[in-house]
Amino acid sequence: MAIEQWARDTGIFAMMNTKWGWPIAEIIHFFGLCLLIGTVGMFDLRMMGVARGVTMKELHRLVPFGIAGYAMCVVTGLLFVVTAPGQYLYNPAMQAKIMLMGVAGVNMAVFYG
C-alpha cells in the first residue's frame, strides 16, 4: 500500500512501533475523546434543561476545548490508520467512524469556524 510505504519512509511507522509510541498516541487519543465528549455532553445537558443557570454564552467558552479534542483525535487516529492501514481501512465500523468524524468536522467548521 502506498500509505504504508509513505509511513515507513517518513519514520512515522518506526515512531509508532517503539515501546511508547503507540501507548502515548492512545493516551492522547483518549484525552481528546474526553475533551470532545465532555464539551458536547455539557451542551447536551444544557439543552435537556440541566444546569439552567449556565448560559449558552458561558458554555460557548468550552468550544475551543472541544475543537482541540477533535483535532487530537483526528491526528492520533491518522497515526493509527497510517501505521496499520490494513487493520483499519477495510473495517466497516472504522469506515462509518471516519464518515461521522468528517460530518462532525464539517459541523464544527460551519458553526464555529
Biopython code that builds the backbone (N, CA, C, O; Angstrom):
import numpy as np
from Bio.PDB.StructureBuilder import StructureBuilder

atoms = [
    (1, "MET", "N", (0.838, -1.197, 0.000)),
    (1, "MET", "CA", (0.000, 0.000, 0.000)),
    (1, "MET", "C", (0.875, 1.250, 0.000)),
    (1, "MET", "O", (1.918, 1.292, 0.652)),
    (2, "ALA", "N", (0.446, 2.243, -0.723)),
    (2, "ALA", "CA", (1.205, 3.485, -0.817)),
    (2, "ALA", "C", (1.259, 4.209, 0.519)),
    (2, "ALA", "O", (2.288, 4.785, 0.871)),
    (3, "ILE", "N", (0.156, 4.186, 1.269)),
    (3, "ILE", "CA", (0.116, 4.864, 2.567)),
    (3, "ILE", "C", (1.118, 4.234, 3.520)),
    (3, "ILE", "O", (1.858, 4.937, 4.210)),
    (4, "GLU", "N", (1.139, 2.921, 3.556)),
    (4, "GLU", "CA", (2.054, 2.226, 4.458)),
    (4, "GLU", "C", (3.507, 2.493, 4.070)),
    (4, "GLU", "O", (4.359, 2.667, 4.941)),
    (5, "GLN", "N", (3.791, 2.525, 2.784)),
    (5, "GLN", "CA", (5.159, 2.805, 2.335)),
    (5, "GLN", "C", (5.559, 4.222, 2.719)),
    (5, "GLN", "O", (6.684, 4.449, 3.165)),
    (6, "TRP", "N", (4.649, 5.177, 2.549)),
    (6, "TRP", "CA", (4.915, 6.558, 2.944)),
    (6, "TRP", "C", (5.206, 6.639, 4.437)),
    (6, "TRP", "O", (6.126, 7.343, 4.852)),
    (7, "ALA", "N", (4.426, 5.922, 5.248)),
    (7, "ALA", "CA", (4.639, 5.926, 6.699)),
    (7, "ALA", "C", (6.013, 5.360, 7.041)),
    (7, "ALA", "O", (6.693, 5.865, 7.934)),
    (8, "ARG", "N", (6.412, 4.329, 6.342)),
    (8, "ARG", "CA", (7.739, 3.745, 6.577)),
    (8, "ARG", "C", (8.840, 4.717, 6.159)),
    (8, "ARG", "O", (9.848, 4.845, 6.854)),
    (9, "ASP", "N", (8.657, 5.397, 5.041)),
    (9, "ASP", "CA", (9.673, 6.321, 4.538)),
    (9, "ASP", "C", (9.830, 7.552, 5.415)),
    (9, "ASP", "O", (10.938, 8.070, 5.551)),
    (10, "THR", "N", (8.745, 8.031, 6.013)),
    (10, "THR", "CA", (8.802, 9.257, 6.818)),
    (10, "THR", "C", (9.181, 9.008, 8.269)),
    (10, "THR", "O", (9.428, 9.965, 9.002)),
    (11, "GLY", "N", (9.234, 7.788, 8.697)),
    (11, "GLY", "CA", (9.599, 7.494, 10.079)),
    (11, "GLY", "C", (8.413, 7.379, 11.018)),
    (11, "GLY", "O", (8.586, 7.049, 12.191)),
    (12, "ILE", "N", (7.217, 7.642, 10.526)),
    (12, "ILE", "CA", (6.032, 7.531, 11.380)),
    (12, "ILE", "C", (5.862, 6.095, 11.849)),
    (12, "ILE", "O", (5.544, 5.846, 13.012)),
    (13, "PHE", "N", (6.073, 5.163, 10.948)),
    (13, "PHE", "CA", (5.933, 3.747, 11.283)),
    (13, "PHE", "C", (6.902, 3.362, 12.399)),
    (13, "PHE", "O", (6.522, 2.683, 13.353)),
    (14, "ALA", "N", (8.153, 3.799, 12.274)),
    (14, "ALA", "CA", (9.162, 3.483, 13.294)),
    (14, "ALA", "C", (8.797, 4.112, 14.632)),
    (14, "ALA", "O", (8.940, 3.476, 15.676)),
    (15, "MET", "N", (8.320, 5.368, 14.608)),
    (15, "MET", "CA", (7.948, 6.042, 15.848)),
    (15, "MET", "C", (6.785, 5.332, 16.539)),
    (15, "MET", "O", (6.806, 5.127, 17.752)),
    (16, "MET", "N", (5.775, 4.960, 15.758)),
    (16, "MET", "CA", (4.593, 4.331, 16.343)),
    (16, "MET", "C", (4.880, 2.918, 16.839)),
    (16, "MET", "O", (4.154, 2.410, 17.693)),
    (17, "ASN", "N", (5.917, 2.281, 16.326)),
    (17, "ASN", "CA", (6.240, 0.923, 16.744)),
    (17, "ASN", "C", (7.345, 0.863, 17.785)),
    (17, "ASN", "O", (7.912, -0.204, 18.022)),
    (18, "THR", "N", (7.660, 1.994, 18.411)),
    (18, "THR", "CA", (8.576, 1.968, 19.545)),
    (18, "THR", "C", (7.798, 1.507, 20.769)),
    (18, "THR", "O", (6.579, 1.340, 20.724)),
    (19, "LYS", "N", (8.519, 1.305, 21.853)),
    (19, "LYS", "CA", (7.890, 0.818, 23.087)),
    (19, "LYS", "C", (6.766, 1.745, 23.552)),
    (19, "LYS", "O", (5.735, 1.274, 24.034)),
    (20, "TRP", "N", (6.955, 3.053, 23.413)),
    (20, "TRP", "CA", (5.981, 4.011, 23.935)),
    (20, "TRP", "C", (5.204, 4.755, 22.857)),
    (20, "TRP", "O", (4.307, 5.530, 23.188)),
    (21, "GLY", "N", (5.514, 4.551, 21.591)),
    (21, "GLY", "CA", (4.845, 5.300, 20.523)),
    (21, "GLY", "C", (3.346, 5.092, 20.477)),
    (21, "GLY", "O", (2.573, 6.048, 20.549)),
    (22, "TRP", "N", (2.938, 3.841, 20.358)),
    (22, "TRP", "CA", (1.504, 3.534, 20.275)),
    (22, "TRP", "C", (0.780, 3.887, 21.578)),
    (22, "TRP", "O", (-0.276, 4.516, 21.521)),
    (23, "PRO", "N", (1.311, 3.505, 22.761)),
    (23, "PRO", "CA", (0.609, 3.856, 24.005)),
    (23, "PRO", "C", (0.449, 5.360, 24.214)),
    (23, "PRO", "O", (-0.593, 5.806, 24.695)),
    (24, "ILE", "N", (1.457, 6.142, 23.863)),
    (24, "ILE", "CA", (1.330, 7.594, 24.020)),
    (24, "ILE", "C", (0.269, 8.134, 23.068)),
    (24, "ILE", "O", (-0.516, 9.005, 23.441)),
    (25, "ALA", "N", (0.244, 7.621, 21.841)),
    (25, "ALA", "CA", (-0.793, 8.048, 20.894)),
    (25, "ALA", "C", (-2.184, 7.673, 21.412)),
    (25, "ALA", "O", (-3.130, 8.447, 21.260)),
    (26, "GLU", "N", (-2.315, 6.497, 22.019)),
    (26, "GLU", "CA", (-3.603, 6.078, 22.610)),
    (26, "GLU", "C", (-4.015, 7.020, 23.739)),
    (26, "GLU", "O", (-5.179, 7.409, 23.834)),
    (27, "ILE", "N", (-3.066, 7.382, 24.588)),
    (27, "ILE", "CA", (-3.367, 8.293, 25.702)),
    (27, "ILE", "C", (-3.859, 9.631, 25.161)),
    (27, "ILE", "O", (-4.861, 10.164, 25.638)),
    (28, "ILE", "N", (-3.166, 10.168, 24.175)),
    (28, "ILE", "CA", (-3.577, 11.445, 23.582)),
    (28, "ILE", "C", (-4.948, 11.304, 22.915)),
    (28, "ILE", "O", (-5.780, 12.208, 22.999)),
    (29, "HIS", "N", (-5.177, 10.176, 22.258)),
    (29, "HIS", "CA", (-6.464, 9.927, 21.599)),
    (29, "HIS", "C", (-7.601, 9.915, 22.628)),
    (29, "HIS", "O", (-8.638, 10.543, 22.416)),
    (30, "PHE", "N", (-7.407, 9.211, 23.724)),
    (30, "PHE", "CA", (-8.455, 9.142, 24.749)),
    (30, "PHE", "C", (-8.636, 10.472, 25.468)),
    (30, "PHE", "O", (-9.757, 10.815, 25.845)),
    (31, "PHE", "N", (-7.564, 11.226, 25.665)),
    (31, "PHE", "CA", (-7.688, 12.553, 26.258)),
    (31, "PHE", "C", (-8.494, 13.459, 25.327)),
    (31, "PHE", "O", (-9.337, 14.233, 25.781)),
    (32, "GLY", "N", (-8.230, 13.360, 24.031)),
    (32, "GLY", "CA", (-9.011, 14.123, 23.055)),
    (32, "GLY", "C", (-10.480, 13.738, 23.086)),
    (32, "GLY", "O", (-11.358, 14.597, 23.001)),
    (33, "LEU", "N", (-10.749, 12.426, 23.211)),
    (33, "LEU", "CA", (-12.138, 11.972, 23.327)),
    (33, "LEU", "C", (-12.804, 12.565, 24.562)),
    (33, "LEU", "O", (-13.962, 12.981, 24.509)),
    (34, "CYS", "N", (-12.073, 12.603, 25.671)),
    (34, "CYS", "CA", (-12.633, 13.182, 26.903)),
    (34, "CYS", "C", (-12.986, 14.649, 26.699)),
    (34, "CYS", "O", (-14.057, 15.092, 27.114)),
    (35, "LEU", "N", (-12.101, 15.399, 26.069)),
    (35, "LEU", "CA", (-12.384, 16.811, 25.812)),
    (35, "LEU", "C", (-13.590, 16.973, 24.895)),
    (35, "LEU", "O", (-14.474, 17.789, 25.156)),
    (36, "LEU", "N", (-13.619, 16.200, 23.835)),
    (36, "LEU", "CA", (-14.700, 16.312, 22.859)),
    (36, "LEU", "C", (-16.039, 15.885, 23.450)),
    (36, "LEU", "O", (-17.024, 16.616, 23.349)),
    (37, "ILE", "N", (-16.080, 14.721, 24.059)),
    (37, "ILE", "CA", (-17.333, 14.211, 24.626)),
    (37, "ILE", "C", (-17.777, 15.064, 25.813)),
    (37, "ILE", "O", (-18.971, 15.287, 26.008)),
    (38, "GLY", "N", (-16.822, 15.536, 26.598)),
    (38, "GLY", "CA", (-17.164, 16.406, 27.722)),
    (38, "GLY", "C", (-17.806, 17.699, 27.262)),
    (38, "GLY", "O", (-18.794, 18.149, 27.843)),
    (39, "THR", "N", (-17.252, 18.295, 26.226)),
    (39, "THR", "CA", (-17.803, 19.545, 25.696)),
    (39, "THR", "C", (-19.192, 19.322, 25.103)),
    (39, "THR", "O", (-20.129, 20.059, 25.409)),
    (40, "VAL", "N", (-19.318, 18.318, 24.265)),
    (40, "VAL", "CA", (-20.618, 18.017, 23.656)),
    (40, "VAL", "C", (-21.628, 17.644, 24.738)),
    (40, "VAL", "O", (-22.789, 18.046, 24.678)),
    (41, "GLY", "N", (-21.181, 16.881, 25.716)),
    (41, "GLY", "CA", (-22.056, 16.471, 26.815)),
    (41, "GLY", "C", (-22.596, 17.650, 27.604)),
    (41, "GLY", "O", (-23.766, 17.663, 27.987)),
    (42, "MET", "N", (-21.748, 18.638, 27.848)),
    (42, "MET", "CA", (-22.208, 19.825, 28.579)),
    (42, "MET", "C", (-23.290, 20.564, 27.783)),
    (42, "MET", "O", (-24.290, 21.002, 28.352)),
    (43, "PHE", "N", (-23.091, 20.699, 26.480)),
    (43, "PHE", "CA", (-24.113, 21.341, 25.647)),
    (43, "PHE", "C", (-25.404, 20.532, 25.655)),
    (43, "PHE", "O", (-26.494, 21.095, 25.760)),
    (44, "ASP", "N", (-25.281, 19.215, 25.544)),
    (44, "ASP", "CA", (-26.469, 18.359, 25.531)),
    (44, "ASP", "C", (-27.227, 18.447, 26.852)),
    (44, "ASP", "O", (-28.453, 18.549, 26.865)),
    (45, "LEU", "N", (-26.497, 18.407, 27.958)),
    (45, "LEU", "CA", (-27.153, 18.522, 29.265)),
    (45, "LEU", "C", (-27.871, 19.857, 29.395)),
    (45, "LEU", "O", (-28.985, 19.913, 29.915)),
    (46, "ARG", "N", (-27.250, 20.920, 28.931)),
    (46, "ARG", "CA", (-27.871, 22.243, 28.999)),
    (46, "ARG", "C", (-29.134, 22.279, 28.146)),
    (46, "ARG", "O", (-30.142, 22.860, 28.548)),
    (47, "MET", "N", (-29.082, 21.662, 26.975)),
    (47, "MET", "CA", (-30.250, 21.633, 26.093)),
    (47, "MET", "C", (-31.386, 20.808, 26.690)),
    (47, "MET", "O", (-32.556, 21.063, 26.402)),
    (48, "MET", "N", (-31.045, 19.812, 27.528)),
    (48, "MET", "CA", (-32.070, 18.982, 28.169)),
    (48, "MET", "C", (-32.619, 19.631, 29.433)),
    (48, "MET", "O", (-33.494, 19.066, 30.089)),
    (49, "GLY", "N", (-32.114, 20.811, 29.779)),
    (49, "GLY", "CA", (-32.651, 21.526, 30.922)),
    (49, "GLY", "C", (-31.850, 21.389, 32.197)),
    (49, "GLY", "O", (-32.217, 21.976, 33.216)),
    (50, "VAL", "N", (-30.776, 20.639, 32.173)),
    (50, "VAL", "CA", (-29.907, 20.522, 33.344)),
    (50, "VAL", "C", (-29.016, 21.766, 33.374)),
    (50, "VAL", "O", (-28.590, 22.245, 32.323)),
    (51, "ALA", "N", (-28.738, 22.279, 34.542)),
    (51, "ALA", "CA", (-27.877, 23.465, 34.716)),
    (51, "ALA", "C", (-28.427, 24.665, 33.954)),
    (51, "ALA", "O", (-27.721, 25.287, 33.160)),
    (52, "ARG", "N", (-29.674, 24.976, 34.199)),
    (52, "ARG", "CA", (-30.306, 26.106, 33.506)),
    (52, "ARG", "C", (-29.648, 27.434, 33.842)),
    (52, "ARG", "O", (-29.770, 28.402, 33.092)),
    (53, "GLY", "N", (-28.952, 27.477, 34.968)),
    (53, "GLY", "CA", (-28.277, 28.717, 35.359)),
    (53, "GLY", "C", (-27.044, 29.020, 34.526)),
    (53, "GLY", "O", (-26.527, 30.136, 34.564)),
    (54, "VAL", "N", (-26.575, 28.047, 33.785)),
    (54, "VAL", "CA", (-25.403, 28.250, 32.930)),
    (54, "VAL", "C", (-25.892, 28.741, 31.570)),
    (54, "VAL", "O", (-26.664, 28.065, 30.889)),
    (55, "THR", "N", (-25.434, 29.916, 31.195)),
    (55, "THR", "CA", (-25.888, 30.483, 29.922)),
    (55, "THR", "C", (-25.158, 29.828, 28.749)),
    (55, "THR", "O", (-24.090, 29.237, 28.912)),
    (56, "MET", "N", (-25.752, 29.946, 27.578)),
    (56, "MET", "CA", (-25.112, 29.417, 26.373)),
    (56, "MET", "C", (-23.814, 30.161, 26.086)),
    (56, "MET", "O", (-22.867, 29.587, 25.549)),
    (57, "LYS", "N", (-23.775, 31.435, 26.445)),
    (57, "LYS", "CA", (-22.545, 32.211, 26.251)),
    (57, "LYS", "C", (-21.409, 31.627, 27.088)),
    (57, "LYS", "O", (-20.272, 31.528, 26.627)),
    (58, "GLU", "N", (-21.729, 31.242, 28.319)),
    (58, "GLU", "CA", (-20.714, 30.615, 29.169)),
    (58, "GLU", "C", (-20.286, 29.263, 28.610)),
    (58, "GLU", "O", (-19.101, 28.931, 28.613)),
    (59, "LEU", "N", (-21.254, 28.484, 28.130)),
    (59, "LEU", "CA", (-20.928, 27.186, 27.537)),
    (59, "LEU", "C", (-20.099, 27.346, 26.266)),
    (59, "LEU", "O", (-19.260, 26.503, 25.947)),
    (60, "HIS", "N", (-20.340, 28.423, 25.558)),
    (60, "HIS", "CA", (-19.618, 28.654, 24.311)),
    (60, "HIS", "C", (-18.104, 28.756, 24.550)),
    (60, "HIS", "O", (-17.311, 28.508, 23.642)),
    (61, "ARG", "N", (-17.720, 29.117, 25.754)),
    (61, "ARG", "CA", (-16.282, 29.192, 26.078)),
    (61, "ARG", "C", (-15.634, 27.814, 26.085)),
    (61, "ARG", "O", (-14.407, 27.719, 26.050)),
    (62, "LEU", "N", (-16.425, 26.743, 26.127)),
    (62, "LEU", "CA", (-15.888, 25.382, 26.091)),
    (62, "LEU", "C", (-15.570, 24.908, 24.674)),
    (62, "LEU", "O", (-14.851, 23.925, 24.497)),
    (63, "VAL", "N", (-16.094, 25.594, 23.676)),
    (63, "VAL", "CA", (-15.930, 25.153, 22.289)),
    (63, "VAL", "C", (-14.458, 24.946, 21.909)),
    (63, "VAL", "O", (-14.149, 23.943, 21.267)),
    (64, "PRO", "N", (-13.540, 25.846, 22.274)),
    (64, "PRO", "CA", (-12.135, 25.590, 21.918)),
    (64, "PRO", "C", (-11.598, 24.271, 22.487)),
    (64, "PRO", "O", (-10.750, 23.633, 21.864)),
    (65, "PHE", "N", (-12.079, 23.864, 23.651)),
    (65, "PHE", "CA", (-11.652, 22.583, 24.221)),
    (65, "PHE", "C", (-12.181, 21.419, 23.379)),
    (65, "PHE", "O", (-11.476, 20.435, 23.154)),
    (66, "GLY", "N", (-13.419, 21.539, 22.923)),
    (66, "GLY", "CA", (-13.989, 20.510, 22.063)),
    (66, "GLY", "C", (-13.267, 20.420, 20.733)),
    (66, "GLY", "O", (-13.022, 19.325, 20.225)),
    (67, "ILE", "N", (-12.927, 21.565, 20.169)),
    (67, "ILE", "CA", (-12.192, 21.582, 18.901)),
    (67, "ILE", "C", (-10.797, 20.994, 19.092)),
    (67, "ILE", "O", (-10.312, 20.249, 18.240)),
    (68, "ALA", "N", (-10.157, 21.327, 20.203)),
    (68, "ALA", "CA", (-8.833, 20.752, 20.491)),
    (68, "ALA", "C", (-8.933, 19.239, 20.639)),
    (68, "ALA", "O", (-8.075, 18.509, 20.143)),
    (69, "GLY", "N", (-9.971, 18.767, 21.315)),
    (69, "GLY", "CA", (-10.173, 17.330, 21.468)),
    (69, "GLY", "C", (-10.395, 16.648, 20.133)),
    (69, "GLY", "O", (-9.856, 15.570, 19.882)),
    (70, "TYR", "N", (-11.188, 17.274, 19.275)),
    (70, "TYR", "CA", (-11.429, 16.735, 17.933)),
    (70, "TYR", "C", (-10.117, 16.650, 17.157)),
    (70, "TYR", "O", (-9.828, 15.636, 16.522)),
    (71, "ALA", "N", (-9.330, 17.715, 17.213)),
    (71, "ALA", "CA", (-8.052, 17.734, 16.495)),
    (71, "ALA", "C", (-7.113, 16.645, 17.012)),
    (71, "ALA", "O", (-6.433, 15.985, 16.227)),
    (72, "MET", "N", (-7.076, 16.460, 18.331)),
    (72, "MET", "CA", (-6.230, 15.410, 18.910)),
    (72, "MET", "C", (-6.660, 14.037, 18.399)),
    (72, "MET", "O", (-5.824, 13.198, 18.064)),
    (73, "CYS", "N", (-7.956, 13.821, 18.343)),
    (73, "CYS", "CA", (-8.472, 12.529, 17.868)),
    (73, "CYS", "C", (-8.161, 12.310, 16.393)),
    (73, "CYS", "O", (-7.805, 11.202, 15.991)),
    (74, "VAL", "N", (-8.292, 13.348, 15.596)),
    (74, "VAL", "CA", (-8.017, 13.210, 14.162)),
    (74, "VAL", "C", (-6.536, 12.916, 13.925)),
    (74, "VAL", "O", (-6.199, 12.019, 13.153)),
    (75, "VAL", "N", (-5.657, 13.662, 14.583)),
    (75, "VAL", "CA", (-4.217, 13.469, 14.373)),
    (75, "VAL", "C", (-3.778, 12.083, 14.824)),
    (75, "VAL", "O", (-3.092, 11.375, 14.086)),
    (76, "THR", "N", (-4.172, 11.693, 16.033)),
    (76, "THR", "CA", (-3.752, 10.371, 16.515)),
    (76, "THR", "C", (-4.448, 9.261, 15.735)),
    (76, "THR", "O", (-3.851, 8.212, 15.492)),
    (77, "GLY", "N", (-5.690, 9.475, 15.344)),
    (77, "GLY", "CA", (-6.389, 8.488, 14.527)),
    (77, "GLY", "C", (-5.692, 8.278, 13.190)),
    (77, "GLY", "O", (-5.584, 7.149, 12.711)),
    (78, "LEU", "N", (-5.223, 9.363, 12.593)),
    (78, "LEU", "CA", (-4.465, 9.238, 11.346)),
    (78, "LEU", "C", (-3.173, 8.460, 11.561)),
    (78, "LEU", "O", (-2.768, 7.669, 10.709)),
    (79, "LEU", "N", (-2.526, 8.688, 12.706)),
    (79, "LEU", "CA", (-1.318, 7.912, 13.016)),
    (79, "LEU", "C", (-1.631, 6.422, 13.064)),
    (79, "LEU", "O", (-0.875, 5.607, 12.535)),
    (80, "PHE", "N", (-2.745, 6.066, 13.698)),
    (80, "PHE", "CA", (-3.127, 4.654, 13.792)),
    (80, "PHE", "C", (-3.399, 4.073, 12.406)),
    (80, "PHE", "O", (-2.932, 2.981, 12.082)),
    (81, "VAL", "N", (-4.157, 4.807, 11.592)),
    (81, "VAL", "CA", (-4.532, 4.310, 10.265)),
    (81, "VAL", "C", (-3.310, 4.198, 9.355)),
    (81, "VAL", "O", (-3.164, 3.214, 8.630)),
    (82, "VAL", "N", (-2.439, 5.196, 9.391)),
    (82, "VAL", "CA", (-1.255, 5.182, 8.531)),
    (82, "VAL", "C", (-0.307, 4.058, 8.931)),
    (82, "VAL", "O", (0.349, 3.459, 8.078)),
    (83, "THR", "N", (-0.236, 3.774, 10.224)),
    (83, "THR", "CA", (0.683, 2.744, 10.704)),
    (83, "THR", "C", (0.167, 1.339, 10.428)),
    (83, "THR", "O", (0.960, 0.431, 10.180)),
    (84, "ALA", "N", (-1.144, 1.145, 10.466)),
    (84, "ALA", "CA", (-1.727, -0.185, 10.225)),
    (84, "ALA", "C", (-2.959, -0.055, 9.329)),
    (84, "ALA", "O", (-4.072, -0.332, 9.774)),
    (85, "PRO", "N", (-2.775, 0.363, 8.070)),
    (85, "PRO", "CA", (-3.939, 0.620, 7.209)),
    (85, "PRO", "C", (-4.809, -0.604, 6.963)),
    (85, "PRO", "O", (-6.032, -0.486, 6.889)),
    (86, "GLY", "N", (-4.206, -1.763, 6.838)),
    (86, "GLY", "CA", (-4.985, -2.971, 6.591)),
    (86, "GLY", "C", (-5.914, -3.321, 7.736)),
    (86, "GLY", "O", (-6.959, -3.938, 7.532)),
    (87, "GLN", "N", (-5.533, -2.926, 8.936)),
    (87, "GLN", "CA", (-6.340, -3.210, 10.121)),
    (87, "GLN", "C", (-7.555, -2.287, 10.200)),
    (87, "GLN", "O", (-8.589, -2.669, 10.747)),
    (88, "TYR", "N", (-7.435, -1.086, 9.663)),
    (88, "TYR", "CA", (-8.486, -0.093, 9.844)),
    (88, "TYR", "C", (-9.308, 0.197, 8.588)),
    (88, "TYR", "O", (-10.534, 0.272, 8.663)),
    (89, "LEU", "N", (-8.663, 0.360, 7.452)),
    (89, "LEU", "CA", (-9.358, 0.869, 6.264)),
    (89, "LEU", "C", (-10.444, -0.046, 5.726)),
    (89, "LEU", "O", (-11.388, 0.430, 5.095)),
    (90, "TYR", "N", (-10.334, -1.338, 5.957)),
    (90, "TYR", "CA", (-11.326, -2.279, 5.426)),
    (90, "TYR", "C", (-12.374, -2.675, 6.462)),
    (90, "TYR", "O", (-13.237, -3.508, 6.184)),
    (91, "ASN", "N", (-12.305, -2.087, 7.644)),
    (91, "ASN", "CA", (-13.243, -2.373, 8.719)),
    (91, "ASN", "C", (-14.484, -1.488, 8.538)),
    (91, "ASN", "O", (-14.358, -0.264, 8.564)),
    (92, "PRO", "N", (-15.679, -2.071, 8.356)),
    (92, "PRO", "CA", (-16.888, -1.259, 8.152)),
    (92, "PRO", "C", (-17.175, -0.302, 9.314)),
    (92, "PRO", "O", (-17.658, 0.808, 9.090)),
    (93, "ALA", "N", (-16.889, -0.710, 10.528)),
    (93, "ALA", "CA", (-17.108, 0.179, 11.673)),
    (93, "ALA", "C", (-16.175, 1.384, 11.596)),
    (93, "ALA", "O", (-16.573, 2.504, 11.917)),
    (94, "MET", "N", (-14.947, 1.155, 11.175)),
    (94, "MET", "CA", (-13.994, 2.258, 11.045)),
    (94, "MET", "C", (-14.393, 3.183, 9.906)),
    (94, "MET", "O", (-14.238, 4.400, 10.009)),
    (95, "GLN", "N", (-14.905, 2.617, 8.827)),
    (95, "GLN", "CA", (-15.369, 3.444, 7.714)),
    (95, "GLN", "C", (-16.515, 4.348, 8.159)),
    (95, "GLN", "O", (-16.567, 5.520, 7.784)),
    (96, "ALA", "N", (-17.431, 3.807, 8.957)),
    (96, "ALA", "CA", (-18.538, 4.613, 9.492)),
    (96, "ALA", "C", (-18.004, 5.690, 10.425)),
    (96, "ALA", "O", (-18.476, 6.826, 10.401)),
    (97, "LYS", "N", (-17.026, 5.337, 11.242)),
    (97, "LYS", "CA", (-16.437, 6.303, 12.174)),
    (97, "LYS", "C", (-15.772, 7.445, 11.415)),
    (97, "LYS", "O", (-15.935, 8.611, 11.776)),
    (98, "ILE", "N", (-15.027, 7.116, 10.368)),
    (98, "ILE", "CA", (-14.369, 8.150, 9.569)),
    (98, "ILE", "C", (-15.413, 9.070, 8.939)),
    (98, "ILE", "O", (-15.234, 10.288, 8.917)),
    (99, "MET", "N", (-16.497, 8.496, 8.428)),
    (99, "MET", "CA", (-17.555, 9.297, 7.829)),
    (99, "MET", "C", (-18.188, 10.225, 8.872)),
    (99, "MET", "O", (-18.391, 11.410, 8.607)),
    (100, "LEU", "N", (-18.498, 9.692, 10.045)),
    (100, "LEU", "CA", (-19.123, 10.504, 11.092)),
    (100, "LEU", "C", (-18.174, 11.574, 11.625)),
    (100, "LEU", "O", (-18.608, 12.679, 11.949)),
    (101, "MET", "N", (-16.892, 11.258, 11.718)),
    (101, "MET", "CA", (-15.921, 12.272, 12.140)),
    (101, "MET", "C", (-15.830, 13.379, 11.089)),
    (101, "MET", "O", (-15.643, 14.547, 11.431)),
    (102, "GLY", "N", (-15.962, 13.015, 9.823)),
    (102, "GLY", "CA", (-15.986, 14.021, 8.765)),
    (102, "GLY", "C", (-17.195, 14.933, 8.884)),
    (102, "GLY", "O", (-17.080, 16.149, 8.731)),
    (103, "VAL", "N", (-18.353, 14.346, 9.158)),
    (103, "VAL", "CA", (-19.574, 15.138, 9.356)),
    (103, "VAL", "C", (-19.409, 16.065, 10.562)),
    (103, "VAL", "O", (-19.813, 17.227, 10.514)),
    (104, "ALA", "N", (-18.820, 15.554, 11.633)),
    (104, "ALA", "CA", (-18.586, 16.382, 12.824)),
    (104, "ALA", "C", (-17.632, 17.530, 12.502)),
    (104, "ALA", "O", (-17.821, 18.649, 12.980)),
    (105, "GLY", "N", (-16.620, 17.257, 11.700)),
    (105, "GLY", "CA", (-15.681, 18.310, 11.305)),
    (105, "GLY", "C", (-16.350, 19.393, 10.479)),
    (105, "GLY", "O", (-16.091, 20.580, 10.676)),
    (106, "VAL", "N", (-17.212, 18.985, 9.554)),
    (106, "VAL", "CA", (-17.954, 19.962, 8.748)),
    (106, "VAL", "C", (-18.871, 20.775, 9.651)),
    (106, "VAL", "O", (-18.982, 21.990, 9.489)),
    (107, "ASN", "N", (-19.529, 20.116, 10.600)),
    (107, "ASN", "CA", (-20.403, 20.801, 11.555)),
    (107, "ASN", "C", (-19.627, 21.873, 12.314)),
    (107, "ASN", "O", (-20.088, 23.008, 12.440)),
    (108, "MET", "N", (-18.451, 21.513, 12.819)),
    (108, "MET", "CA", (-17.640, 22.490, 13.559)),
    (108, "MET", "C", (-17.211, 23.639, 12.657)),
    (108, "MET", "O", (-17.230, 24.797, 13.074)),
    (109, "ALA", "N", (-16.827, 23.327, 11.428)),
    (109, "ALA", "CA", (-16.385, 24.373, 10.509)),
    (109, "ALA", "C", (-17.518, 25.343, 10.182)),
    (109, "ALA", "O", (-17.301, 26.551, 10.090)),
    (110, "VAL", "N", (-18.724, 24.811, 10.006)),
    (110, "VAL", "CA", (-19.864, 25.659, 9.656)),
    (110, "VAL", "C", (-20.293, 26.522, 10.838)),
    (110, "VAL", "O", (-20.523, 27.720, 10.675)),
    (111, "PHE", "N", (-20.402, 25.930, 12.024)),
    (111, "PHE", "CA", (-20.958, 26.653, 13.161)),
    (111, "PHE", "C", (-19.927, 27.387, 14.013)),
    (111, "PHE", "O", (-20.275, 28.341, 14.709)),
    (112, "TYR", "N", (-18.675, 26.964, 13.971)),
    (112, "TYR", "CA", (-17.673, 27.578, 14.848)),
    (112, "TYR", "C", (-16.426, 28.034, 14.110)),
    (112, "TYR", "O", (-15.485, 28.516, 14.741)),
    (113, "GLY", "N", (-16.394, 27.895, 12.797)),
    (113, "GLY", "CA", (-15.190, 28.214, 12.034)),
    (113, "GLY", "C", (-15.092, 29.609, 11.577)),
    (113, "GLY", "O", (-14.114, 29.977, 10.926)),
]
sb = StructureBuilder()
sb.init_structure("model")
sb.init_model(0)
sb.init_chain("A")
sb.init_seg("    ")
for serial, (resi, resn, name, xyz) in enumerate(atoms, 1):
    if name == "N":
        sb.init_residue(resn, " ", resi, " ")
    sb.init_atom(name, np.array(xyz, "f"), 0.0, 1.0, " ", f" {name:<3s}", serial, name[0])
structure = sb.get_structure()
